[in-house]
Amino acid sequence: MQRNRVGPKSITGLLVIAALSISSSAPASASPGNSIKDGTRIASTKTERYKNKEGFERPTKDIINTLKDNEVTRFVTLLDGLSQAYDLDKKLKNNGPFTMFAICDHGFKRMPDEDVMSLFANKKKLRQVLEYSIVEGTFDSEALKKTKKFKTLEGHQITISEKGGNLYADKALIQTVDVPCSNGIIHILDGVAMPPLSK
């Protein structure tokens, strides 16, 4: 790692990598279709419907607080990005309803580290990517299958497809569908869905 001339963009990128490292070192609980290796959740390779754990009653919270506190997976990197992207997190906390295709930490790890650092160093592109994962209105998995194309806050349409019983948002697997929120619904992506990025 170069130690000379570390600017704000480099620092932001390093914080992202640190967040990824921290999130992968914390223990996680297994669920059907998932396994644990060295404390890191190995994501399911199929689409599963969200279910409350037996004996666990989770109060419904807004999208941001659901991302912060849920029993499915972790969203450390996504939350950091939402906070940096012109306080986009506030929009998801106080307004709605929204459907969010939320990229889990494992989904970000599918990107090369340098691409993640580059994305987080460019606030305009970061906001584009995150707004591309948000749709106005509440659309559960059945609505996703029927409508298939949804206009995002970013402006472009995200495409839903079904292959072998699994749902995809563009090319990213939707790992878990129908996580309820007080101001919408979350579908968890095990990958990053990318809009056409501006230069």
C-alpha positions in Angstrom: 0.0 0.0 0.0 1.4 3.4 -0.9 1.8 5.7 2.0 2.6 9.0 0.2 0.0 11.5 -0.9 -3.0 9.8 0.5 -5.9 12.1 -0.4 -9.6 12.1 0.6 -10.6 9.7 -2.2 -8.0 7.2 -1.1 -9.0 7.5 2.6 -12.7 6.9 1.6 -11.7 3.7 -0.3 -9.6 2.4 2.6 -12.5 3.0 5.0 -14.7 0.8 2.7 -12.2 -2.0 2.7 -11.9 -1.7 6.4 -15.7 -1.9 6.8 -15.7 -5.0 4.6 -13.0 -6.6 6.7 -14.8 -5.8 10.0 -18.2 -7.2 8.7 -16.6 -10.4 7.6 -14.9 -11.1 10.9 -18.1 -10.9 13.0 -20.0 -14.1 13.7 -23.2 -14.8 11.7 -26.0 -17.3 12.2 -26.8 -19.8 9.5 -30.1 -20.1 7.8 -31.5 -22.6 5.3 -29.4 -22.4 2.1 -26.6 -20.6 3.8 -23.4 -21.8 5.5 -20.7 -20.2 7.7 -17.0 -20.3 6.9 -14.5 -18.6 9.2 -17.4 -16.4 10.6 -18.4 -15.2 7.1 -21.8 -15.9 5.6 -21.6 -17.9 2.4 -24.6 -16.6 0.5 -27.4 -18.8 -0.7 -27.3 -19.6 -4.4 -31.1 -19.5 -4.7 -33.8 -17.0 -4.0 -35.5 -17.5 -0.7 -38.6 -15.8 0.8 -38.0 -14.0 4.1 -39.3 -15.8 7.2 -39.2 -14.7 10.8 -37.1 -17.0 12.9 -39.2 -19.3 15.0 -39.8 -17.7 18.3 -38.3 -14.4 17.1 -40.8 -11.6 16.7 -39.1 -8.7 14.8 -40.9 -5.3 15.1 -41.3 -3.7 11.7 -38.8 -0.8 11.2 -38.0 1.6 8.4 -35.7 0.6 5.6 -32.5 2.1 7.2 -33.1 0.6 10.6 -33.9 -2.8 9.0 -30.6 -2.7 7.2 -28.9 -1.8 10.5 -30.6 -4.5 12.5 -31.9 -7.7 10.9 -31.3 -11.4 11.3 -30.6 -12.2 7.6 -27.3 -10.6 6.7 -25.1 -7.5 7.0 -25.2 -4.2 5.0 -22.2 -2.3 6.4 -20.9 -1.2 3.1 -24.3 -0.3 1.7 -25.1 1.8 4.8 -21.8 3.6 4.5 -22.5 4.3 0.9 -26.0 5.6 1.6 -24.6 7.9 4.2 -21.9 9.3 1.9 -24.2 9.7 -1.1 -25.6 13.1 -0.1 -27.4 11.7 2.9 -29.5 9.3 0.8 -30.0 7.3 4.0 -32.3 10.1 5.3 -34.6 9.7 2.3 -35.1 6.0 3.1 -35.7 6.6 6.8 -38.3 9.4 6.7 -40.2 8.8 3.5 -41.7 6.2 1.3 -42.9 3.7 0.5 -39.9 2.3 -1.4 -38.8 -1.0 -2.7 -35.1 -1.4 -2.1 -32.8 -3.9 -3.8 -30.3 -3.9 -1.0 -26.8 -5.1 -1.8 -25.4 -7.2 1.1 -21.7 -7.1 2.1 -21.1 -10.4 0.3 -22.5 -8.8 -2.8 -20.0 -6.0 -2.7 -17.2 -8.5 -2.2 -18.0 -9.9 -5.6 -16.5 -6.7 -7.0 -12.7 -6.2 -7.2 -11.4 -4.1 -4.3 -10.1 -1.5 -6.6 -13.6 -1.1 -8.3 -15.2 -0.7 -4.9 -12.7 1.9 -3.9 -13.1 3.8 -7.2 -16.9 3.8 -6.8 -16.8 5.1 -3.2 -14.3 7.8 -4.3 -16.8 9.2 -6.8 -19.9 10.5 -5.0 -21.8 11.1 -8.2 -21.3 7.5 -9.5 -21.9 6.1 -6.0 -25.3 8.0 -5.8 -26.2 6.7 -9.3 -25.6 3.0 -8.3 -27.5 3.3 -5.0 -30.4 5.2 -6.5 -30.6 2.5 -9.2 -31.4 0.0 -6.4 -34.4 2.0 -5.2 -37.9 2.1 -6.7 -40.8 4.2 -5.5 -43.7 2.1 -4.2 -43.9 -1.3 -2.5 -43.5 -4.3 -4.8 -43.3 -7.8 -3.3 -41.8 -10.8 -5.1 -45.1 -11.6 -6.9 -45.3 -8.1 -8.2 -41.7 -8.3 -9.3 -42.5 -11.4 -11.4 -45.5 -9.8 -13.0 -44.1 -6.3 -13.8 -40.5 -7.2 -14.5 -39.3 -3.7 -15.3 -39.2 -0.9 -12.7 -38.1 2.7 -13.0 -35.6 3.5 -10.3 -34.8 6.8 -8.5 -31.7 7.0 -10.7 -33.9 7.2 -13.8 -33.1 3.9 -15.6 -35.2 0.8 -15.4 -34.0 -2.2 -13.5 -35.1 -5.6 -15.0 -36.3 -8.5 -13.0 -36.0 -12.0 -14.5 -36.7 -15.5 -13.3 -34.4 -18.5 -14.1 -34.7 -21.9 -12.5 -37.1 -20.6 -9.9 -34.6 -17.9 -8.9 -35.1 -14.1 -9.3 -32.5 -11.7 -10.6 -32.3 -7.9 -10.6 -30.4 -7.4 -13.9 -27.6 -10.0 -13.4 -27.6 -9.9 -9.6 -29.2 -12.8 -7.8 -32.0 -11.7 -5.4 -31.0 -13.8 -2.5 -33.9 -13.0 -0.1 -37.2 -11.5 -1.1 -40.0 -9.7 0.9 -38.2 -8.4 4.0 -41.0 -6.1 5.4 -40.3 -2.5 6.5 -42.6 0.2 7.9 -42.0 2.3 4.8 -41.7 -0.3 2.1 -39.9 -3.6 1.4 -36.4 -4.9 0.9 -35.1 -7.6 -1.5 -31.5 -8.6 -0.8 -29.1 -8.7 -3.7 -26.0 -11.0 -3.7 -24.3 -8.7 -6.2 -24.3 -5.2 -7.5 -26.8 -4.1 -10.1 -25.2 -1.4 -12.2 -26.9 1.4 -14.2 -25.2 3.0 -17.2 -22.8 5.3 -15.3 -22.2 8.9 -16.3 -18.6 9.9 -17.0 
